Amino acid sequence: MIELCVQSLRELIEKNNCPVLVTSDSTRFLTEINGIDQVYTIPGRVVHMDCTFGEKREVYLKSFVDFFMIAHAEKVYILGTKEMYPSHFPLYAATIYNKPFERKWID
């Protein structure tokens, strides 16, 4: 799945020829894409806010910054396979400022 997502990310970058901010709840995926030209990520520990309890506030900061940055994007994409959980996190962020949103299923 990671290889499929990396390839789709590369195709998206090539098609749009612009920098891309990538957010993910997969530390492994974020590590895999580290170093790809025009790909940016926000540093920090990845947590699920609805499953992580009792942590210091700073632990949750990455999730808020990811959401804020997605909400201010020119266009929001979510890439994933049918086997992956169909997250609505980027859709909700895009909705705040009425940004274009596209879900791209990878075969």
Biotite code that builds the C-alpha atoms (Angstrom):
import biotite.structure as struc

atoms = struc.array([
    struc.Atom([0.000, 0.000, 0.000], chain_id="A", res_id=1, res_name="MET", atom_name="CA", element="C"),
    struc.Atom([2.825, 2.402, 0.822], chain_id="A", res_id=2, res_name="ILE", atom_name="CA", element="C"),
    struc.Atom([4.428, 1.878, -2.587], chain_id="A", res_id=3, res_name="GLU", atom_name="CA", element="C"),
    struc.Atom([1.108, 2.555, -4.331], chain_id="A", res_id=4, res_name="LEU", atom_name="CA", element="C"),
    struc.Atom([0.591, 5.739, -2.320], chain_id="A", res_id=5, res_name="CYS", atom_name="CA", element="C"),
    struc.Atom([4.155, 6.943, -2.955], chain_id="A", res_id=6, res_name="VAL", atom_name="CA", element="C"),
    struc.Atom([3.730, 6.389, -6.698], chain_id="A", res_id=7, res_name="GLN", atom_name="CA", element="C"),
    struc.Atom([0.391, 8.232, -6.711], chain_id="A", res_id=8, res_name="SER", atom_name="CA", element="C"),
    struc.Atom([1.955, 11.085, -4.743], chain_id="A", res_id=9, res_name="LEU", atom_name="CA", element="C"),
    struc.Atom([4.764, 11.350, -7.302], chain_id="A", res_id=10, res_name="ARG", atom_name="CA", element="C"),
    struc.Atom([2.200, 11.414, -10.129], chain_id="A", res_id=11, res_name="GLU", atom_name="CA", element="C"),
    struc.Atom([0.207, 14.146, -8.366], chain_id="A", res_id=12, res_name="LEU", atom_name="CA", element="C"),
    struc.Atom([3.326, 16.269, -7.946], chain_id="A", res_id=13, res_name="ILE", atom_name="CA", element="C"),
    struc.Atom([4.329, 15.751, -11.583], chain_id="A", res_id=14, res_name="GLU", atom_name="CA", element="C"),
    struc.Atom([0.834, 16.586, -12.835], chain_id="A", res_id=15, res_name="LYS", atom_name="CA", element="C"),
    struc.Atom([0.484, 19.778, -10.779], chain_id="A", res_id=16, res_name="ASN", atom_name="CA", element="C"),
    struc.Atom([4.159, 20.791, -10.720], chain_id="A", res_id=17, res_name="ASN", atom_name="CA", element="C"),
    struc.Atom([3.887, 22.421, -7.316], chain_id="A", res_id=18, res_name="CYS", atom_name="CA", element="C"),
    struc.Atom([4.944, 21.765, -3.720], chain_id="A", res_id=19, res_name="PRO", atom_name="CA", element="C"),
    struc.Atom([2.713, 19.415, -1.740], chain_id="A", res_id=20, res_name="VAL", atom_name="CA", element="C"),
    struc.Atom([2.125, 19.262, 1.990], chain_id="A", res_id=21, res_name="LEU", atom_name="CA", element="C"),
    struc.Atom([1.564, 15.649, 3.001], chain_id="A", res_id=22, res_name="VAL", atom_name="CA", element="C"),
    struc.Atom([-0.185, 14.720, 6.222], chain_id="A", res_id=23, res_name="THR", atom_name="CA", element="C"),
    struc.Atom([-0.767, 11.169, 7.359], chain_id="A", res_id=24, res_name="SER", atom_name="CA", element="C"),
    struc.Atom([-1.507, 9.182, 10.463], chain_id="A", res_id=25, res_name="ASP", atom_name="CA", element="C"),
    struc.Atom([1.237, 6.765, 9.380], chain_id="A", res_id=26, res_name="SER", atom_name="CA", element="C"),
    struc.Atom([4.687, 7.564, 10.691], chain_id="A", res_id=27, res_name="THR", atom_name="CA", element="C"),
    struc.Atom([6.045, 4.851, 8.408], chain_id="A", res_id=28, res_name="ARG", atom_name="CA", element="C"),
    struc.Atom([4.555, 6.549, 5.332], chain_id="A", res_id=29, res_name="PHE", atom_name="CA", element="C"),
    struc.Atom([5.829, 9.975, 6.385], chain_id="A", res_id=30, res_name="LEU", atom_name="CA", element="C"),
    struc.Atom([9.307, 8.491, 6.812], chain_id="A", res_id=31, res_name="THR", atom_name="CA", element="C"),
    struc.Atom([9.073, 6.835, 3.387], chain_id="A", res_id=32, res_name="GLU", atom_name="CA", element="C"),
    struc.Atom([8.283, 10.098, 1.572], chain_id="A", res_id=33, res_name="ILE", atom_name="CA", element="C"),
    struc.Atom([10.947, 12.079, 3.399], chain_id="A", res_id=34, res_name="ASN", atom_name="CA", element="C"),
    struc.Atom([13.336, 13.475, 0.794], chain_id="A", res_id=35, res_name="GLY", atom_name="CA", element="C"),
    struc.Atom([10.993, 13.466, -2.206], chain_id="A", res_id=36, res_name="ILE", atom_name="CA", element="C"),
    struc.Atom([11.343, 16.757, -4.078], chain_id="A", res_id=37, res_name="ASP", atom_name="CA", element="C"),
    struc.Atom([8.480, 19.208, -3.513], chain_id="A", res_id=38, res_name="GLN", atom_name="CA", element="C"),
    struc.Atom([7.077, 17.161, -0.595], chain_id="A", res_id=39, res_name="VAL", atom_name="CA", element="C"),
    struc.Atom([6.756, 18.784, 2.797], chain_id="A", res_id=40, res_name="TYR", atom_name="CA", element="C"),
    struc.Atom([5.572, 17.367, 6.106], chain_id="A", res_id=41, res_name="THR", atom_name="CA", element="C"),
    struc.Atom([4.988, 18.857, 9.521], chain_id="A", res_id=42, res_name="ILE", atom_name="CA", element="C"),
    struc.Atom([7.281, 17.416, 12.181], chain_id="A", res_id=43, res_name="PRO", atom_name="CA", element="C"),
    struc.Atom([5.891, 15.921, 15.347], chain_id="A", res_id=44, res_name="GLY", atom_name="CA", element="C"),
    struc.Atom([4.512, 12.767, 16.853], chain_id="A", res_id=45, res_name="ARG", atom_name="CA", element="C"),
    struc.Atom([1.530, 11.264, 15.042], chain_id="A", res_id=46, res_name="VAL", atom_name="CA", element="C"),
    struc.Atom([-1.401, 10.511, 17.361], chain_id="A", res_id=47, res_name="VAL", atom_name="CA", element="C"),
    struc.Atom([-5.104, 9.897, 16.982], chain_id="A", res_id=48, res_name="HIS", atom_name="CA", element="C"),
    struc.Atom([-6.792, 12.481, 19.155], chain_id="A", res_id=49, res_name="MET", atom_name="CA", element="C"),
    struc.Atom([-9.767, 10.240, 19.840], chain_id="A", res_id=50, res_name="ASP", atom_name="CA", element="C"),
    struc.Atom([-7.539, 7.335, 20.962], chain_id="A", res_id=51, res_name="CYS", atom_name="CA", element="C"),
    struc.Atom([-4.700, 9.072, 22.821], chain_id="A", res_id=52, res_name="THR", atom_name="CA", element="C"),
    struc.Atom([-5.449, 10.147, 26.362], chain_id="A", res_id=53, res_name="PHE", atom_name="CA", element="C"),
    struc.Atom([-3.541, 11.717, 29.210], chain_id="A", res_id=54, res_name="GLY", atom_name="CA", element="C"),
    struc.Atom([-0.735, 13.235, 27.157], chain_id="A", res_id=55, res_name="GLU", atom_name="CA", element="C"),
    struc.Atom([0.678, 16.732, 27.431], chain_id="A", res_id=56, res_name="LYS", atom_name="CA", element="C"),
    struc.Atom([-0.992, 19.289, 25.180], chain_id="A", res_id=57, res_name="ARG", atom_name="CA", element="C"),
    struc.Atom([2.075, 19.469, 22.938], chain_id="A", res_id=58, res_name="GLU", atom_name="CA", element="C"),
    struc.Atom([1.488, 15.864, 21.836], chain_id="A", res_id=59, res_name="VAL", atom_name="CA", element="C"),
    struc.Atom([-1.748, 16.895, 20.130], chain_id="A", res_id=60, res_name="TYR", atom_name="CA", element="C"),
    struc.Atom([-0.260, 19.984, 18.455], chain_id="A", res_id=61, res_name="LEU", atom_name="CA", element="C"),
    struc.Atom([0.767, 18.215, 15.223], chain_id="A", res_id=62, res_name="LYS", atom_name="CA", element="C"),
    struc.Atom([-2.822, 17.147, 14.580], chain_id="A", res_id=63, res_name="SER", atom_name="CA", element="C"),
    struc.Atom([-4.064, 20.710, 14.981], chain_id="A", res_id=64, res_name="PHE", atom_name="CA", element="C"),
    struc.Atom([-1.327, 22.141, 12.766], chain_id="A", res_id=65, res_name="VAL", atom_name="CA", element="C"),
    struc.Atom([-1.979, 19.474, 10.095], chain_id="A", res_id=66, res_name="ASP", atom_name="CA", element="C"),
    struc.Atom([-5.684, 20.338, 10.148], chain_id="A", res_id=67, res_name="PHE", atom_name="CA", element="C"),
    struc.Atom([-5.005, 24.099, 9.987], chain_id="A", res_id=68, res_name="PHE", atom_name="CA", element="C"),
    struc.Atom([-2.572, 23.740, 7.072], chain_id="A", res_id=69, res_name="MET", atom_name="CA", element="C"),
    struc.Atom([-4.962, 21.488, 5.145], chain_id="A", res_id=70, res_name="ILE", atom_name="CA", element="C"),
    struc.Atom([-7.762, 24.024, 5.684], chain_id="A", res_id=71, res_name="ALA", atom_name="CA", element="C"),
    struc.Atom([-5.597, 26.712, 4.062], chain_id="A", res_id=72, res_name="HIS", atom_name="CA", element="C"),
    struc.Atom([-4.477, 24.638, 1.066], chain_id="A", res_id=73, res_name="ALA", atom_name="CA", element="C"),
    struc.Atom([-5.398, 25.616, -2.482], chain_id="A", res_id=74, res_name="GLU", atom_name="CA", element="C"),
    struc.Atom([-6.797, 22.120, -3.082], chain_id="A", res_id=75, res_name="LYS", atom_name="CA", element="C"),
    struc.Atom([-7.067, 19.095, -0.830], chain_id="A", res_id=76, res_name="VAL", atom_name="CA", element="C"),
    struc.Atom([-6.507, 15.536, -2.011], chain_id="A", res_id=77, res_name="TYR", atom_name="CA", element="C"),
    struc.Atom([-6.740, 12.296, -0.140], chain_id="A", res_id=78, res_name="ILE", atom_name="CA", element="C"),
    struc.Atom([-4.943, 9.351, -1.697], chain_id="A", res_id=79, res_name="LEU", atom_name="CA", element="C"),
    struc.Atom([-5.607, 5.818, -0.591], chain_id="A", res_id=80, res_name="GLY", atom_name="CA", element="C"),
    struc.Atom([-6.518, 2.289, -1.529], chain_id="A", res_id=81, res_name="THR", atom_name="CA", element="C"),
    struc.Atom([-9.934, 0.734, -0.986], chain_id="A", res_id=82, res_name="LYS", atom_name="CA", element="C"),
    struc.Atom([-8.385, -1.349, 1.821], chain_id="A", res_id=83, res_name="GLU", atom_name="CA", element="C"),
    struc.Atom([-7.472, 1.783, 3.784], chain_id="A", res_id=84, res_name="MET", atom_name="CA", element="C"),
    struc.Atom([-9.795, 3.552, 6.213], chain_id="A", res_id=85, res_name="TYR", atom_name="CA", element="C"),
    struc.Atom([-11.588, 6.339, 4.293], chain_id="A", res_id=86, res_name="PRO", atom_name="CA", element="C"),
    struc.Atom([-10.596, 9.214, 6.580], chain_id="A", res_id=87, res_name="SER", atom_name="CA", element="C"),
    struc.Atom([-12.719, 12.358, 6.626], chain_id="A", res_id=88, res_name="HIS", atom_name="CA", element="C"),
    struc.Atom([-10.055, 14.448, 8.421], chain_id="A", res_id=89, res_name="PHE", atom_name="CA", element="C"),
    struc.Atom([-8.920, 16.252, 5.224], chain_id="A", res_id=90, res_name="PRO", atom_name="CA", element="C"),
    struc.Atom([-12.510, 16.644, 4.010], chain_id="A", res_id=91, res_name="LEU", atom_name="CA", element="C"),
    struc.Atom([-13.506, 18.401, 7.224], chain_id="A", res_id=92, res_name="TYR", atom_name="CA", element="C"),
    struc.Atom([-10.443, 20.654, 7.002], chain_id="A", res_id=93, res_name="ALA", atom_name="CA", element="C"),
    struc.Atom([-11.215, 21.543, 3.370], chain_id="A", res_id=94, res_name="ALA", atom_name="CA", element="C"),
    struc.Atom([-14.835, 22.282, 4.236], chain_id="A", res_id=95, res_name="THR", atom_name="CA", element="C"),
    struc.Atom([-13.919, 25.024, 6.723], chain_id="A", res_id=96, res_name="ILE", atom_name="CA", element="C"),
    struc.Atom([-12.743, 27.392, 3.970], chain_id="A", res_id=97, res_name="TYR", atom_name="CA", element="C"),
    struc.Atom([-14.658, 25.760, 1.127], chain_id="A", res_id=98, res_name="ASN", atom_name="CA", element="C"),
    struc.Atom([-11.504, 24.433, -0.544], chain_id="A", res_id=99, res_name="LYS", atom_name="CA", element="C"),
    struc.Atom([-11.717, 22.036, -3.495], chain_id="A", res_id=100, res_name="PRO", atom_name="CA", element="C"),
    struc.Atom([-11.504, 18.427, -2.322], chain_id="A", res_id=101, res_name="PHE", atom_name="CA", element="C"),
    struc.Atom([-10.779, 15.269, -4.278], chain_id="A", res_id=102, res_name="GLU", atom_name="CA", element="C"),
    struc.Atom([-10.566, 11.684, -3.051], chain_id="A", res_id=103, res_name="ARG", atom_name="CA", element="C"),
    struc.Atom([-8.352, 9.604, -5.349], chain_id="A", res_id=104, res_name="LYS", atom_name="CA", element="C"),
    struc.Atom([-8.690, 5.850, -5.014], chain_id="A", res_id=105, res_name="TRP", atom_name="CA", element="C"),
    struc.Atom([-5.544, 3.959, -5.947], chain_id="A", res_id=106, res_name="ILE", atom_name="CA", element="C"),
    struc.Atom([-5.817, 0.576, -7.656], chain_id="A", res_id=107, res_name="ASP", atom_name="CA", element="C"),
])
